[in-house]
């Protein structure tokens, strides 16, 4: 299958979950820019699937990425904060 710069595609190896626009082709390698997400990627041309019309279903897109927003604090490095100074004397001026 032939692809050109500007074609809208998705990647088979990622279950065609994200739409990209081809910004450059270099041999068998295509450089891609995400349409719905801020993402740049590259892919072999054989892994691409042409998308005839861009899907703009925002609800299904949000459902797909909602798992990315669930953060478990124990999964990340955590350093508790320290109190540097507590002012114990409060003066009010009249």
C-alpha positions as CSV (number, residue, x, y, z in Angstrom):
1,X,0.0,0.0,0.0
2,X,1.3,3.4,-0.9
3,X,1.2,6.3,1.5
4,X,1.9,10.0,1.0
5,X,2.7,12.9,3.3
6,X,-0.5,14.3,4.8
7,X,-2.3,11.0,4.9
8,X,-4.3,10.1,8.1
9,X,-3.1,6.7,9.5
10,X,-3.1,4.6,12.6
11,X,-0.7,1.9,13.7
12,X,-1.7,-1.8,13.6
13,X,0.8,-2.7,16.4
14,X,-1.0,-0.4,18.8
15,X,-4.6,-1.6,17.9
16,X,-5.2,1.5,15.7
17,X,-6.0,3.5,18.9
18,X,-4.5,6.8,17.8
19,X,-4.8,8.8,14.6
20,X,-1.7,10.3,13.1
21,X,-0.8,12.5,10.1
22,X,2.2,11.5,8.1
23,X,4.7,14.4,8.2
24,X,7.6,12.7,6.4
25,X,8.5,9.5,4.7
26,X,12.1,8.2,4.6
27,X,12.3,4.9,2.8
28,X,10.2,2.4,4.7
29,X,9.9,4.6,7.7
30,X,7.1,7.1,8.3
31,X,7.3,10.0,10.8
32,X,4.0,10.7,12.4
33,X,2.3,13.5,14.3
34,X,-0.7,12.8,16.5
35,X,-4.0,14.4,15.7
36,X,-5.8,13.9,19.0
37,X,-2.8,13.8,21.4
38,X,0.5,15.7,21.5
39,X,2.6,12.8,20.2
40,X,5.3,12.3,17.6
41,X,6.2,8.8,16.5
42,X,7.8,6.8,13.8
43,X,6.6,3.6,12.2
44,X,7.3,1.2,9.5
45,X,5.0,1.7,6.5
46,X,4.0,-1.9,6.7
47,X,2.5,-1.3,10.2
48,X,0.3,1.6,9.1
49,X,-3.4,1.5,8.2
50,X,-5.0,4.3,6.2
51,X,-8.0,6.0,7.9
52,X,-10.4,7.4,5.4
53,X,-12.1,9.9,7.6
54,X,-10.7,11.1,11.0
55,X,-12.7,9.8,13.9
56,X,-13.8,12.7,16.2
57,X,-15.6,10.8,18.9
58,X,-14.4,12.7,22.0
59,X,-16.2,10.4,24.5
60,X,-14.6,7.2,23.3
61,X,-11.2,9.0,23.2
62,X,-11.6,10.1,26.8
63,X,-12.6,6.6,27.9
64,X,-9.5,5.1,26.2
65,X,-7.2,7.5,28.0
66,X,-9.0,7.8,31.4
67,X,-6.9,5.0,32.8
68,X,-3.8,7.2,32.3
69,X,-5.1,9.7,34.8
70,X,-5.4,7.3,37.7
71,X,-2.2,7.8,39.7
72,X,-1.2,5.7,42.6
73,X,1.2,7.6,44.8
74,X,3.0,4.4,45.9
75,X,4.0,3.7,42.3
76,X,6.2,6.8,42.1
77,X,9.1,8.1,44.1
78,X,7.8,10.2,46.9
79,X,9.8,12.5,49.2
80,X,7.7,14.1,52.0
81,X,8.1,17.8,52.5
82,X,9.8,19.4,55.5
83,X,8.7,22.4,57.5
84,X,11.4,25.0,57.3
85,X,10.1,27.6,59.8
86,X,7.1,28.2,62.0
87,X,6.5,31.7,63.2
88,X,5.2,31.3,66.8
89,X,4.9,35.0,67.5
90,X,2.2,37.0,65.8
91,X,2.2,40.8,66.2
92,X,-0.7,42.8,65.0
93,X,0.0,46.5,64.4
94,X,-2.7,49.1,65.0
